Amino acid sequence: MKVTTLDEKSIRDIGHAFGYYDYGEETGMSAAFSGKEATANYICAYVRGVLRGGFLHTTSERGEGYIAYKLPKEKMGLKTMWPIACGMLHNSTLKRLLRFGIAIKRGGASLQDRMDKEKKPYIFVGLVCVREKYQGQGYMRKVLNFAFAEGDRLGVPVILETDAKNKFRCSVGVMLMLHRFFCVKIIFDNVDFQLFLTQILYLNSKRVKIGGEQELSTSQAAKNLELTPTSISRASKQLEEMGLLHIRKVGVQRIMQSEDSPKTLFQKAGDKLLNPIKRTVYIPKELVGTELLESGYSALAEYSMLNTPNVRCYAAERISQWKDVMSNSLQNSQVQVAVEMWRYNPRKLSTRNIVDELSLALALREDADERVEEAVEEMLNELWRKIDGYRN
């Protein structure tokens, strides 16, 4: 629910959660301020600004958690930015802010910067907080779902930026994502993006060195998947921590290796690999273009002896282009097809007009139909045979 009024105690609760957060060995945004109380005061000013601008939302009337976000094309005008700018200037010094700004610049372009440069729409989350007495009770996910639901509705990504690694890793009840004017750029994208980035990299594992026959460097993976080297590096480290891959250095290159077969790797990953489908909609058949890849039962029929379904199914990363004609349920099997909205671009893992086998297996993993289960097993066994053939 949108917040239109907020008492001073609640504002101070949010400020205190940020200002007195234990960063451990990290400094986070506290590097921009003279102390914990100054940081808390600034956050209070930030909350007042987004409240005035109409960007603040909460989980319920009790105010367990809060989130501030702006939709594509929305602007944070003077009414919003004036209290924020005043809060920053009153609680820091020009010298400290300048030093902080230089540190941010050294961190390189953020995901938000890249999206702006490419003029791609997105939802930007400026602040997420669960009040201290409600932390550890699942409210962080609930409050984040406000932004994620909007992202699903509009078919655009959601960008969150946090000022400390341990906030990202531990899913604590407080994260700060500052506006572009004073944001911390050496940060992570949202948790779902990181998980699926890892998944995308893992699904490219048939190109990883298996049993001494093939290898894949992190730089080549970044090029293949059109992702930043930094993102790939983080993902490969996570894969190594999961015990799926090993990383060795050859000069300046980081090479990913595994002693396991692709089949064993896939089995080891188990439930760490997630279903790529976020949502399924139905559109008129005549709107199907070459940019769509066959998916679902349609794809499985190509990979196995399964019969072709009556309603064709396709995969796409975005569905917003059909928002005026799509439906959430099948209304006419004669004139509609299904389109799955995927969490990543399916073309990054396929060179054909059909989704890759591993992603398809994950998409159908929970299907209880025995015929589907048998067809998926047939498809995967054929894939393992092909890969063994490449190796030999």
VOGU-3710 file (C-alpha; in Angstrom, 3 decimals, decimal comma):
1> mkvttldeks> 0,000/0,000/0,000  1,174/3,525/-0,802  2,181/5,652/2,181  0,652/9,140/2,223  1,434/10,099/5,825  4,057/8,843/8,254  4,656/9,815/11,864  8,065/11,010/13,004  8,690/7,924/15,155  8,341/5,605/12,159
11> irdighafgy> 10,667/7,827/10,138  13,219/7,685/12,972  12,854/3,879/13,144  13,828/3,614/9,481  16,715/6,032/9,945  17,988/4,128/12,975  17,848/0,785/11,113  20,198/2,177/8,488  22,364/4,459/10,579  23,191/1,860/13,214
21> ydygeetgms> 23,534/-1,116/10,891  26,620/-3,265/11,641  28,722/-3,214/8,460  31,477/-5,343/9,981  34,643/-4,779/7,957  32,778/-2,817/5,293  31,990/0,896/5,414  28,953/1,173/3,131  27,280/4,539/2,850  28,521/5,546/6,310
31> aafsgkeata> 31,715/6,632/4,514  29,779/9,664/3,297  28,829/10,808/6,808  30,556/11,673/10,071  28,943/8,943/12,177  25,989/6,647/12,766  23,657/9,377/13,954  24,487/11,565/10,942  23,753/8,603/8,638  20,443/7,998/10,424
41> nyicayvrgv> 19,524/11,677/10,080  20,226/11,593/6,357  18,049/8,503/5,879  15,215/10,254/7,700  15,544/13,103/5,189  15,499/10,592/2,343  12,283/9,035/3,671  10,645/12,461/3,959  11,586/13,192/0,355  10,200/9,981/-1,167
51> lrggflhtts> 7,117/10,308/1,040  6,418/13,776/-0,367  7,004/12,516/-3,906  4,586/9,590/-3,552  7,235/6,885/-3,999  6,981/5,215/-0,583  5,048/1,964/0,013  4,572/-0,301/3,037  3,481/-3,850/3,765  0,477/-2,883/5,926
61> ergegyiayk> -0,875/-0,223/8,277  1,533/-1,519/10,941  4,458/-0,474/8,753  6,554/-3,630/9,127  8,558/-2,889/5,986  8,990/0,002/3,559  10,092/0,331/-0,038  10,588/3,370/-2,274  10,669/2,853/-6,030  9,975/4,722/-9,233
71> lpkekmglkt> 8,457/3,330/-12,409  9,839/3,920/-15,919  9,433/7,569/-17,010  8,627/8,698/-13,457  10,858/11,529/-12,221  11,975/12,477/-8,739  11,245/16,188/-8,923  12,238/19,075/-6,695  9,551/18,187/-4,137  11,310/14,861/-3,601
81> mwpiacgmlh> 14,938/15,839/-4,070  15,007/19,029/-1,977  14,601/17,323/1,446  17,088/14,634/0,382  19,724/17,136/-0,760  19,277/19,196/2,417  19,621/16,053/4,541  22,878/15,172/2,809  24,408/18,648/3,152  23,363/19,024/6,808
91> nstlkrllrf> 24,873/15,693/7,822  28,097/15,625/5,841  30,834/17,910/4,527  31,749/18,914/0,988  35,174/17,289/1,358  33,697/13,999/2,554  31,064/13,972/-0,204  33,697/14,720/-2,841  35,878/11,850/-1,623  32,843/9,572/-1,576
101> giaikrggas> 31,914/10,621/-5,116  35,414/9,808/-6,380  35,217/6,346/-4,803  31,874/5,754/-6,520  33,294/6,804/-9,886  36,170/4,356/-9,514  33,634/1,582/-9,111  32,622/1,938/-12,747  29,205/2,148/-14,363  26,302/0,591/-12,484
111> lqdrmdkekk> 23,559/-1,468/-14,080  21,346/1,606/-13,831  23,904/3,660/-15,791  24,029/1,040/-18,535  20,237/0,849/-18,772  20,011/4,648/-19,017  22,676/4,735/-21,726  20,827/2,121/-23,758  17,499/3,871/-23,043  15,950/0,679/-21,680
121> pyifvglvcv> 13,003/0,948/-19,241  13,318/-0,368/-15,682  11,986/0,084/-12,171  14,508/1,615/-9,793  14,285/0,812/-6,090  15,701/3,611/-3,961  15,161/2,247/-0,473  14,136/-0,991/1,206  13,788/-1,364/4,950  12,231/-3,724/7,467
131> rekyqgqgym> 11,917/-2,123/10,896  14,124/-3,804/13,478  11,379/-5,438/15,544  9,958/-7,124/12,424  13,232/-8,388/10,965  13,699/-12,108/10,393  9,974/-12,698/9,844  9,813/-12,712/6,035  8,873/-9,067/5,522  11,874/-8,305/3,310
141> rkvlnfafae> 10,547/-10,593/0,595  7,022/-9,216/1,031  8,121/-5,621/0,639  10,348/-6,405/-2,365  7,419/-8,135/-4,040  5,754/-4,739/-4,527  8,465/-3,767/-7,005  8,769/-7,246/-8,515  5,010/-7,370/-9,161  5,208/-4,029/-10,969
151> gdrlgvpvil> 8,140/-5,350/-12,996  6,098/-8,406/-14,019  3,099/-6,234/-14,894  5,133/-3,907/-17,095  7,535/-6,554/-18,378  10,618/-4,607/-17,267  13,528/-5,445/-14,929  13,796/-4,203/-11,339  17,113/-2,682/-10,276  18,199/-2,665/-6,649
161> etdaknkfrc> 21,588/-1,450/-5,513  22,900/-2,008/-2,006  25,836/-0,453/-0,190  27,290/-3,599/1,431  27,976/-7,187/0,364  26,789/-8,669/3,659  23,349/-7,096/3,243  23,089/-8,882/-0,081  24,358/-12,211/1,181  22,486/-12,389/4,455
171> svgvmlmlhr> 19,118/-10,994/3,313  18,983/-8,828/6,399  16,061/-6,536/7,020  17,775/-3,401/5,796  19,121/-2,429/2,389  19,756/1,019/1,027  19,731/1,755/-2,657  20,582/5,422/-3,105  19,460/7,602/-5,977  21,853/8,245/-8,898
181> ffcvkiifdn> 22,942/11,598/-7,453  24,687/9,969/-4,511  24,518/6,217/-5,085  27,007/3,559/-4,099  27,976/1,868/-7,348  30,238/-0,936/-6,123  27,188/-3,000/-5,438  25,071/-5,918/-6,496  22,011/-6,256/-8,647  18,971/-7,849/-7,053
191> vdfqlfltqi> 19,117/-11,349/-5,581  17,017/-12,942/-8,316  19,287/-11,518/-10,996  22,351/-12,966/-9,287  20,742/-16,389/-8,938  19,749/-16,503/-12,556  23,072/-15,129/-13,688  24,598/-18,128/-11,936  22,045/-20,347/-13,611  22,793/-18,949/-17,055
201> lylnskrvki> 26,496/-19,522/-16,549  25,945/-23,039/-15,266  23,663/-23,886/-18,162  26,577/-22,973/-20,405  28,563/-25,709/-18,614  28,771/-27,976/-21,645  31,438/-25,517/-22,786  33,354/-25,767/-19,514  36,431/-27,986/-19,304  35,032/-31,442/-18,610
211> ggeqelstsq> 37,439/-34,291/-17,997  40,282/-32,331/-19,577  38,667/-31,882/-22,998  37,157/-28,402/-23,084  37,564/-25,156/-21,215  35,846/-21,805/-20,853  37,375/-18,623/-19,482  35,331/-16,127/-17,508  36,126/-13,463/-20,114  34,854/-15,696/-22,932
221> aaknleltpt> 31,713/-16,502/-20,932  31,078/-12,779/-20,509  31,393/-12,318/-24,257  29,215/-15,329/-25,096  26,423/-14,319/-22,729  26,728/-10,544/-23,261  27,269/-9,912/-19,552  29,875/-7,855/-17,743  33,136/-9,550/-16,694  32,443/-8,478/-13,106
231> sisraskqle> 29,052/-10,223/-13,110  30,539/-13,379/-14,599  33,365/-13,322/-12,065  30,890/-13,140/-9,167  28,795/-15,925/-10,667  31,785/-18,203/-11,274  32,913/-17,711/-7,676  29,452/-18,672/-6,489  29,560/-21,801/-8,651  32,920/-22,666/-7,123
241> emgllhirkv> 31,549/-22,177/-3,603  28,717/-24,539/-4,527  31,315/-27,169/-5,443  30,210/-27,340/-9,080  33,285/-25,856/-10,738  36,923/-25,072/-10,038  38,674/-21,898/-11,124  42,335/-21,834/-12,132  44,399/-18,896/-13,329  46,394/-19,031/-16,545
251> gvqrimqsed> 48,185/-15,719/-16,859  45,475/-13,104/-16,621  42,756/-15,577/-17,627  40,460/-17,362/-15,164  39,556/-20,812/-16,506  36,521/-22,760/-15,283  36,984/-26,501/-14,906  35,154/-29,537/-13,575  36,100/-33,176/-13,184  32,435/-34,203/-13,402
261> spktlfqkag> 30,482/-34,995/-16,531  27,768/-32,526/-17,631  25,124/-35,023/-16,490  26,672/-35,267/-13,020  27,015/-31,495/-12,796  23,367/-31,045/-13,700  22,318/-33,583/-11,078  24,571/-32,024/-8,418  23,032/-28,615/-9,000  19,611/-30,040/-8,145
271> dkllnpikrt> 17,244/-27,463/-6,709  19,893/-24,733/-6,962  18,793/-24,307/-10,565  15,494/-22,484/-10,892  12,576/-22,537/-13,287  13,236/-19,866/-15,956  9,521/-19,102/-16,432  8,119/-16,088/-14,605  4,724/-15,888/-16,272  2,690/-17,329/-19,153
281> vyipkelvgt> 0,291/-15,310/-21,314  -1,661/-15,970/-24,504  -1,516/-13,899/-27,684  -3,014/-14,145/-31,209  -1,176/-16,590/-33,485  -0,548/-13,985/-36,168  1,690/-12,001/-33,790  4,267/-14,792/-33,510  7,515/-13,584/-35,042  10,978/-14,981/-35,672
291> ellesgysal> 12,241/-13,495/-32,409  10,310/-16,103/-30,423  11,739/-19,525/-29,635  9,600/-22,630/-29,309  9,262/-23,756/-25,703  7,130/-25,934/-23,439  5,490/-29,006/-24,947  6,130/-27,571/-28,433  9,883/-27,682/-27,853  9,746/-31,021/-26,082
301> aeysmlntpn> 7,957/-32,519/-29,105  10,945/-31,444/-31,233  13,422/-33,057/-28,853  11,499/-36,301/-28,227  8,690/-38,556/-29,432  6,051/-36,503/-27,583  3,119/-35,466/-29,759  2,918/-31,844/-30,880  0,429/-29,947/-28,656  -2,691/-28,249/-29,992
311> vrcyaaeris> -1,582/-24,903/-28,523  1,941/-23,935/-29,546  4,206/-22,477/-26,876  7,007/-19,913/-27,194  9,538/-18,195/-24,915  10,514/-14,536/-24,685  12,354/-12,323/-22,245  9,753/-9,557/-22,451  6,007/-9,548/-23,114  5,174/-5,843/-22,722
321> qwkdvmsnsl> 4,797/-5,433/-26,513  1,613/-7,517/-26,332  0,081/-5,895/-23,258  -2,964/-4,653/-25,213  -3,836/-8,018/-26,767  -2,579/-10,695/-24,349  -4,680/-12,633/-21,849  -3,687/-14,478/-18,677  -5,688/-17,584/-19,615  -6,355/-19,445/-22,846
331> qnsqvqvave> -9,550/-18,090/-24,392  -9,492/-19,721/-27,834  -7,126/-22,582/-28,713  -7,794/-22,035/-32,413  -6,443/-18,490/-32,566  -4,074/-18,150/-29,589  -0,605/-19,401/-28,657  1,139/-19,443/-25,271  4,116/-17,179/-24,585  6,306/-17,747/-21,540
341> mwrynprkls> 8,046/-14,724/-20,046  11,528/-15,923/-19,053  13,844/-14,560/-16,376  16,663/-14,366/-18,911  16,939/-14,121/-22,667  16,460/-17,691/-23,972  18,484/-16,855/-27,089  21,640/-16,557/-25,013  21,615/-20,332/-24,604  20,321/-21,424/-27,999
351> trnivdelsl> 21,439/-21,060/-31,599  18,230/-22,538/-33,005  14,556/-21,524/-33,089  13,955/-23,627/-29,982  14,981/-23,182/-26,335  17,971/-25,160/-25,043  17,450/-28,578/-23,503  18,595/-27,783/-19,978  16,393/-24,713/-19,604  13,459/-26,681/-20,991
361> alalredade> 14,087/-29,499/-18,502  14,011/-26,961/-15,659  10,821/-25,384/-16,995  9,098/-28,791/-17,042  10,691/-30,188/-13,887  7,481/-30,021/-11,823  5,209/-31,414/-14,542  3,583/-34,571/-13,099  2,534/-36,047/-16,453  4,431/-39,344/-16,877
371> rveeaveeml> 4,612/-38,877/-20,647  6,288/-35,514/-20,138  8,714/-36,940/-17,566  9,694/-39,726/-19,975  10,122/-37,261/-22,852  12,324/-34,982/-20,739  14,490/-37,955/-19,742  14,750/-38,971/-23,413  15,789/-35,428/-24,358  18,452/-35,188/-21,640
381> nelwrkidgy> 19,900/-38,620/-22,394  20,293/-37,604/-26,034  21,984/-34,363/-24,910  24,472/-36,236/-22,704  25,273/-38,575/-25,626  25,920/-35,607/-27,911  28,221/-33,943/-25,391  30,098/-37,204/-24,843  30,518/-37,348/-28,605  31,985/-33,831/-28,657
391> rn> 34,449/-34,814/-25,933  35,523/-37,997/-27,675
//
